Amino acid sequence: MNTQHWVNGRRLALMLMTGAAAAWPTNATLAAREDGQPVGLPVLHHAESAPLWHRLAHFDDAMRENATLDVELSGDATAEERIAAQEIAARWNNGGYDDAINALRALEAGGTRVAVGTSWKEPIPLGPTGWDADVWIGSPQIWADETCLGSYGTKLFAAIRWNAGDAMGWSLHISTDHGVTWLETYHKYTDPAPTTLDMAVAFNYVYIAYVWGAEEEWGRLSRLFCSNGQIDYTYGNNGIWFVLHAWPDDIREVDVELGTSLLNDRFVHYYAIQTNNVIRHFHQEHLSGDPFQESATGVSNAWEGLDASIDPNSRWAYPFVSYIGVDSGVYVWRSSDVISLGTFTGTNRVTSISSHVLYQTTYAILAAEGHTDFGQGIRYWVSRDNGDTWAPSWLAYPVSGEGDYTMPAVNASAYGFAAVYQQETGSFDTLFYRQRPGLSVSSPWWEDQVAANDYSLETGSCTAISDVPVIAGQEMHAHGAIYLRRPYDYPPYKIPYFTRAPGPGGYCQAGGQEYTVGYISNVTVGTINNSSGPSAYSEYTEYSTEMTQGQGCEAVVTAVDAGPDFGCGIWVDWNQDLDFDDASEAMDVDGSPGEGPYSAMIIPPFDAELGETRLRVRVSDGYPAPCFISDYGEVEDYTVIVIEGQECPADFDGDGDVDTADLLHLLGAWGTPDGDVDGDGDTDTADLLALLAAWGECP
């Protein structure tokens, strides 16, 4: 199998933990050696963490003032304990830090199980950083056990479960620059550590599902704001919802997903595997504040490997839950059906599933480890029909002498399918990335795997993959991933690192879900005059027209059943960089919003690259953008051939001035193409006005 290296951009020269970032009680400055190994890490005095009051006592003055405190208790805490917890938070948040610490110490000494959360008023940065080596996330002082990665809007979100030391618990981190820098916005301190963690991001909120190590019968859920990463104290009990009480059983794993119903209602979905092998499913209407309602799954053979997926942005989405059964089978639960995909023959009992809705059809991919004649590989199954059928194949198949492949994580999105997985390769263990552009069976095949990590990872540890938001003016990256690294000089630690994948080879996907409403019936531009019927997306790149730099070419678009709130967008990729984000690439469209017809004057700039490039036309409900799947409408792509033009088109004799000689030439060519200035193929009043406006020396 061909292997390339995943290349990043800039050199990471120095990494600092400012202040006591990530709530470490000292103000140590942390650098990175040439090999990326952090230096100056504090030594853990014991594997178990200090009491929570002791951790708060070591906050310096700046950290105390920066932290808004919340106190989390047992699911069956007494009324007296709840009052005491409220008083501790109130004292701290009103500046009575020492009083709050003493009260927390007394509460812990009395045997009350407590967790403490800190919302950072000013998020704590890890920096300065650069981008060539991978970027570590969060506290580098202790070890992480589980990571989650997601995106919303222009932000990336990472949730990390810390398993030891004074940062034991979980934390939330945000990046607004493709993962180059990260900010810790919230930290939940627990003792013992959570046993399982999952995250979902959508609808302006981050949901964190977790189980305390001290209370494995309770399934908990916290909600935080996407805007600042801080806890939403209006949600449930002070930002926490006790979703599930499994007693007399415990909870092995949890998963949280966000979905949209056919009526466009938004729901939070919470899944759990209990120690009696039952999968339980609870749902709550988003923002309602109503209690969670349980829906029976009928699954009673689940062991572990829980993962779930719902495309939160589509009301046509099917929910999927994957798991490994007590009989070592790989299973998918879909609403009321349980589908067996075969026998699990790997080492780590982990599944990963992801889905995306395109044109009212749910596409899904599931991956798990599998044994081969030459060692362990990565199997996957793909469904392109809402989960009715699943086609199996291999993502990674070892040849003789290769190390085992482990721990896959997959992603389905508008880009297509993507996956990361690990390989035991010796002194440097590798995180590989593969992508398959497009979701349909006719899409290009999987690209060669790419080595994605700058530092050797801890094989058998968790990995996570997510879309990376497209940010105008920045290099495009399709996916990001998190892996765990165990530094060789500091064997107690496992540190999470973030790395990015290059963008897909081709233009972004776009189209309409319900494409019979607002579809494009005709596009006329230059020599193109194409009439067509309804389709979500149509690639008509075999139709082309020439356009000359600096000269206008009118485009007219008509649509069927477009409403008054529909819009039309027209874009041309003038610099041929496979996107429509650059200056002058979006046209001003007359008649938009409205029912159409729509028109635009397309004028190639003089710095437009010569040759063939992409013209995109879309009609959709709401504001049109070049790269998304709308509820209604259609997208069509065509080819424009850019021809070199004169920067002074009214200078017919080429003497560098627009003067009387040029005016006489235009008047003599009236009604023919010979005096055409504006590029419409005719010499008329518009050309005369353009010539007069350009009168004098050419620029």
N, C-alpha and C positions, 0 to 999 in steps of 0.2 A: 504494500500500500504506500503510495507516495506521501511524503510528509514534508510540509513546508513549515516555516516559522511564523508565528503570529507577531507581526511587527508593530510596535507602538511609535510614538512620535518623539518626545523630548527626553533629555537625560534627567534622571532623578538624582540630584547631587546631595540633598540633605533632607532629612525628615525630623521634625521637632514635635514634641508634645508640649504645648504651651500651658503655662500655669500648672495645674494638677489635672489636666484633661483626663476624661474618662474616669474621674473620681479617684485617682490614685492619691494617697495622702501626702506625697512630697511634690516639690516643684522641680523635679529632675528634667534636664534637657536631654532629649534622646536623639542621637544622630544615626546615620546609616553608614556602614563601612562600604568599601568598593563592591563587595559581593552582596550588598543589600542587607546584611545581618545587623539588626539593631544592637547598639551598644549602650551601656549604662542602664540596663534594666535592673530594677530593684529585685532583691532576692526574696522569694516566698519563705516565710518562717514556718509555715505549716500548710498542708494541703487544704484543710478546712478554713473557712473564712472566720474573721473576727465577728463578735456580736454586732448587730446593726448599729447600736448606739455608739460603739467604738469607731465604726467607720465614719459616722457623722462627726464625731469629736475630732477627727483628724482633717476635716475640711478646713482650709484656711479661710480668712475673712472674706476674700473675694469669692470663693466658692459658695460660702454660706449665703452671701447676698445674691448670688446668681441662681440659687436653687429655690424653686417652688416645690414644697414637700407634700406628698400624699402618703397615707399609711393604709396598707392592705392587711386584712385580718383573715382568719379562718372562715370558711363558709358557714360554720355553726357557732361563730363568736357570740358571746353574751352581750346583752345591752350595755352592761357596765364597760366591757372591753371596747365596744364601739364608741361610747362616749369618750373614753380615754384616748382612743386613736384620733378622734376629731379634735380633741384639745391639743394633742401633740402637734398636729398639722397647723392648727390655728396659731399656737405659740410660735412655731418656727416661721411661718409666713408673715407674722407681725414683728419679726426681729428678735424674739425671745429664744435665741438658738440654744443657749445653755440650759434654760428651763425645759425646752423640748427634748434635749438629749437626756437630761436626768429623768424626765417622765418616761421616755422610751426605755431607758435602762431598767426602771422599776417594772414596766410592763413585761419586758423580756424575762426579768428575774422571776416574775410570778408564773412563768411557764406559758405565756400567751404566744402563739405562733404569729409572727409579724413579717411583713415585707414593706420596704420603704421605696417610694418612687421619687425621682427628682426630675422635674421639667426645667431645663436650663433656659433662663430668660434670654441669655445670649448664648447661642449654640457653641459648643466647644470644638474648635478646629483641630485637625491634625495637619500640621504644616510648619514651614512651607514645604510644598511638594512640587514635583515636576511630572513629566510623563515620558518615560522610557522604560524604567523598571516599574513593575506592578506596585500598586499603592496599598499600604495596609490600612485597615479600617478599625477604628476604635482603640481600645486599650491594648498595648502590646505586652502587658505585664503578666497576664495569666492565660489560661488556655480556653479556647472556644470549642464548642462541641457541635453546634448546628448553626446554619446560616440560611437566611431567606433573602431574596432579591426581587424587586419589582419596580415598575415605573408608572408615573402618572403625570400627564402634562409634560413639562420640560424637566422633571425631577426624577432621580433615581432614589430608591429607598432600600436600606439593608437592615434587617433585624438579626441580632446575634445572640445566641445563648451561651453565656459564660459559665464554665463548669467548676471553677475553683478560685480561691483567692478572695481578695477584698472587693472585687468587682463581680462576684458570683451573682447571677441573675440573668437579665436580658437587657438589651439596649437597642435604640433606634437611631439610625444615621441617615443623613440626606446629602445628596450631591446634586448640584445645579449645573455642572460643567462636564457632563459625560463621565463622571467618576474620577476626574483628575484630583479633586479635593473632596473631602468628606467632613461633615459636621455631626457631632453627637448632640441630639436634641432631647433625649430622654434616657434615663437609666433606672431600671427596677432592680433593687438590691434584695436578694432573697437568701435564705439559709434553711435547708439545703437548696441546691440549684434546681431549676425547672427540669423535668424529665423529657419534655417534648415541647416544640415551638413551631408555629406556622404564622404566615403573614399574608394578607390580601390588601391590595391598594386599588381604590376606585371611588367615584362619587365624592371626591374631596376629603376622604378619610383613609387612615391606615388602621386596619384591624389586626391585633396580635392575639392569637389563641395559644394557650399554654397550660401546663399542669405543674403545680408545685411538687417538689420532691417530698415535702412534708405532708401533703394532702393529695395523694394520687387518685382519690375518688372524686375530686372536683375538677370539672372542666371550666376554665376561665377565659374571659375575652376582654381585652382592653381596646379602647378606641382613641386614636390620636388624630390631630389635624394634619392634612397634607401641607397646609400653608406654612406651618412653623414646626411641625413634628412634636408638639406638646400635647399632653393628655387632655382629652375632652371630659372635664369634670361633670358635665351634665349627663353623661351616658351611664346608665345603670346606677351603681353605688359608687359615687366618687370616681367615675371613669372606668369602672370594672363591672362586668356582668358575669354572674355565676350561672353559666348556661346549663350545666349538666352535673347531677349528683349520681354517681354510679354505684354507690353503696348497695349491697355488700361487696361489689366488685371494684377494681381499680381501672384506671384508664392507661392504656399502653401508648396510644398516639392520638393526636388531634390534627384537624385541618380546617381552615376557614376559607370560604370563597364568597364572592359577591356576584349576584346575577340580576337580570331584568326579566320580568314576566311579559307575556304577550300583551298585557294591558299597560306595559311600561312602568309597572311598579317595581321598585328595587328592593332586593332582599339580601340579607346576610345568611349564609348557609354554614352550619357548624357540624363537622363529622368527627366521630370518635370510635376507635376500636377499644373495647373493654376486655378485661381478662377472661370473661366468659365467651370470647370470640365473636361477640355481636358487634355489628356496626350500627351506631345510632346517628340519626340525622335530625337536626333542629334548624328552624328557620325563623327569622324575624324581619318584619318589614323595616327597611332602612329608614332611620330618623323617626320612626313612630314611637319608640320607647315602650312598645307593647312587649309582654313576655314572649320568650321563644316558644314556638310550637313544635312538637315532635311529630315526625312522619316516619312510620315504620319502614325499614329497608328490606326486611326479610332475610338479611345476611346474618348467618350464625356460624360461619366457618372461617372467619378472618383471624389471621395470626398477627402479621405486622406488614410493613411496607406500605402504609396508608398514604395515598396522595389523591387529590381531587382537582377538578378543573371545570370551570364554567366561564365562557366568554362574557365578561360583565357588560360589554357594550352592545349586545344584540339581544333583542327579545325573542329571537329564533334559536337561542342556544340550548343545547342539550347538556345536562349535568352528567359528569362521569366521575366515578370513584374507582381507583385501582388498588389492589392489595394482593398479598400472598396468603393463601389459605393454609389451614392446619394440615392439609394433604399435600402441601408444597405445590399447589396449582397457582397459576397467574390468572387473576380474575379482574373483570370490569363490571361494576354495577352501574346501570343506566336507568334511572327512575325506578322501575319495578323489575327490570330484567337483570339477571346475573349471567355473564358470558364468560365461559372458560376459554383461555387462549393457549393453554398447554401447561407443561410442568416446569417449575422453577428449578434450575440446576446450578445456580450460582452460589457464591459465598456469602455476600451481604444481602440480607433479605430486604431489599429496597426496590420500589417501583417509582417511576416518574411518568406523569401523564399531563398533557397539555392540549388545549383545543382552541379553535378559532372558527368563527362563523363567516362564511363568504357566500353571498347570494342566497341566503336562507338555508344553507347547508352547513352542518357542523363537521369540520375536519379535525381529526384527533390523532395524536401519536403517543404511544406508550413504550417505555424501554425498561429492561431489567437485564441483569447478568445472566449468562448462559454458558454451559460447558460445551467445549468442542474437543476434537481429537488431539489438538495441540495446546490445550489450556482453556482459559476462560475468556469469552468474548462478550459483546454487548448485542443482545437481540432487541428488535423493535417491531411493533405492529402499527399499521396505519389504517385508519378508517376515513373514508370520504363520503359516507352516506349516513351520517347521524349516528354511527355506532352499530348499524345493522350487520356489517361485515368488517373483518379485520385482516389485512394482508401482512404476513410475517416476512421478515428479512433480517439481515445482520448489519449493524453499524460498524462494528469492529470484530474482525475474525482473525485470531492470531495465527501466524505461521510457525513452523517448527523453530524452537529456540527463543521465541518472543516471550516477554512477561505477560502476566494476566492483565486483562482490562477489567476495570471495576467502576462502581458508583456512577451510573449515568444520571444526567438531568436533561430534560428535553423542553423545547419551546415551540409552540405553533403560533404564528402571527401573520400579518399581512405580508411580511417578507417571505414566508414559507416555513419550512421545518428547520430546526437547528437542535444541536445536542452538544453537551460536553461530557467527557468521561476520563477516567484516569488509567495510567498504565505503570506497572512496576517495571522500571527500566534500569535499575541498578542504583548508582550513587545519586543520580538525578531522576526523580520520578516525575512523569509528565502528565499535564492536563491537556487533552486533545479537544479540538473544536471541529465540528462539521456542520455544514448547512446545505440545504436543498432549496434553491430559489423557487418560489411558487408552491402552491398546494395541490394542484391537479395532477392526475396521473401522467399527463403529457408534459409536465414541467421538466426542466433539465434535471439530470440525475444528481445524486449527492456529490458535492465537491470533495476533493481530497482532504483528509484530516490535516489540521494545522496545530502545531505545538503552541499552546496558548500561555504558558506560565514562564516567568523569568526566574522563579525560585522553585527548588524541589518541593513538591507537596507531600503531605502525609497521606499515603495511600490508604484507602478504606475509610477516610474521613468524608464528611459531607461536601457536596458541591451544589451550586445554584446557578441558574442562568435566567436572563431576562432580556427583553427589548431594551435598547438604549434610545432615549428620546432624540429625535432629529431637531437640532438647534440651528437656526439660520446663522450662516456665517462661520460655522465650525465644521470640521471634518466629520463626515457621516460614518457612524458605526452602527452595525445592525444589532449586535448583542454584547452584553457584558456578562461576566461570570465571577463567582467568588470561590476560592479554594482555601484550604487550611495548610499552613506551613509549620513544621516543627524545626526551629533553628537548632543546628547541631551543637552550638555552644550552650544552649539553654534548654535541655531536654524536657523540663516540666511544661514548656509553653507550646501552645498551638495557636498561631496567629492568623487571622483572616486577611487575605489579600484579594484585591479587585483587579481584573484585567479586562481588556476590551477586544472585540473582534472587528475586522474591517467590514465596511458596508457591503451590501449585496451588489453583484455585477448586473446592473440594469436599473430601470426606472421603478419607482415605488408603485405598489399596487393601488388601484382605485376602482370604484364601481358603485353600483346601486343595488340594494337588497331587493326592493320591490320595483324592478326596472320597467314594468309595464306602465308605470305612472311617471310622466315627465321624461320619457326617453327621447333621444335625438332622432329626428326624422330626416334632416338634411344638413349638410355642412358644405358651404360654398366659399372657397378661398382660392384666388388665383385660377389655376387650371383644374383644381379639384372641385367637383360637383357630385357629391355622394349622397344618395338617398338610401335609408336603411330602416329596418324594423327594430323592435325592442330587444335590448340585450343589456346585461349588467356592465360589460366592458367589451369593446371591440378594438382590435389592433388592425387599423387600415394603413399600416406603414408602407404598403405597396403603392398607395396613392400619394403622389408628391407634387409639389409646385415650387418653382423658382421664386426667390425673393432677392431683391438687390439692396445692398446696404444703403441706408438713407432714403429709400423710396417706399412709399406706403402701398399696402395691399389690403383691401377690405375683406373681412371675413363676416359671413352671415350664417347664423345658426337658428334652426327652427326646431321646436319640440312639440310633443303631443301630450296633452293633459297636464301641462305645467301650471301650477297654481300661482297666485299673486305673490306668494312668499318664496317662490323658486328663484334661483339665481343661476347665471351662466358664468363660467370661468374659461379663459383662454390663456395658455402659456406656451412659450417657445424657449427651448434650452439653447440660448445664444452661445454660451461658452462650451457647450457639449460636455458638461461635467456630470451628466446623468441625474440632474435634479432641476427644479424650477424655482429655486430659492434666491437667485441672484437678482441684482437691480435690473429693471426693465424687462424681466422675463414674464411678468404678469401684465396682461393687456387691460386697458380700460374698456369695459363692455357697456354699450348703450342698451337700455331696456332691461337691465338687471339691477334689482330684483323685479320680477314680473313674469308674465306668461309667455313673453317672446312675441315675434322673433327678436333675436339679439344680434348686435353688430359691433365690430371693433376694427379700427385701423391698425394694422400690424406694420411697424416700420423697423426693419433690422438695424440695430446700431452699427456704427462704423467699426467698432471693436468686436463685432460678432465673428466667431470662427467661420471660415469658409467651408462649404461642403454640406453634407447631409446632417440634419439634426431632427429632434422630436418636437412636434406640435401636439399639444393636448387640449381637448375640448371637453368640458363637462357641463351638464345641467343637473342640478340637485336641489332638494329642499334645503332651505337655510342658506347660510353663507358658503359659497363654493371654495374649496381648497384643493390643491392638486393631488394630495396623498391621503385619502381615507375612504372608507366604505360608508356611503350615505344610506339613509332609509329608502329614499326614492331617487330615480333619475338614472343617468347613464354617463359613461366616459368613453370617448373615442380618441385614438392616437393616430396621427398622420406624420408624413415626412415633409420637411422644408429643406430645400437646397439653397443655401446662402451664396449669392454671387457678389463678387467685389463691385463696389459702387464708387462713384465720385462723391467727394465730400462737398462739392459745389455743383449740384446737378443742373442748375440753370445757366452755368457757364458753357454754352454750347460750343464756342470756338476755342475754349481751352486757354485763354490768355490771362487767366487769373482774376478777371473782373466780370461782374454781371453788369452789362451796359447796353447801349442802344443796339449794337450788333446782335446781341443775344435776343433782345426784344423783337427785332425784325425777323430773326429766325423763327421765333415762336409764332408770331402772327402769320408767317408764311406757311407754317405747318399746321395751321388750325384745322381741327377735325381729324388729324392723322396721328400716329404714334410718335412722329419725329420730334415733336416739341413737348413731349410728356415730361413733366417735372415731378409730379407727385406719385408716379408709378402706377396709375390706374389704366394705362394703355391708350389714353386719348389726350389730345391737346384741347383744353377748354378753359373756362374762366378760372377754375381752381389753379391751373398751372400759371395763368397770367398773374394771379394774386401772389402765388409763391415766388415767382420771378421778381416782382416788384418788392416783395418783402426782403429779398436777398440782394437788392441793388447795391452795387459798390464792390469793394475788394473782397474776394473770397476769404473765408477764415483759414 
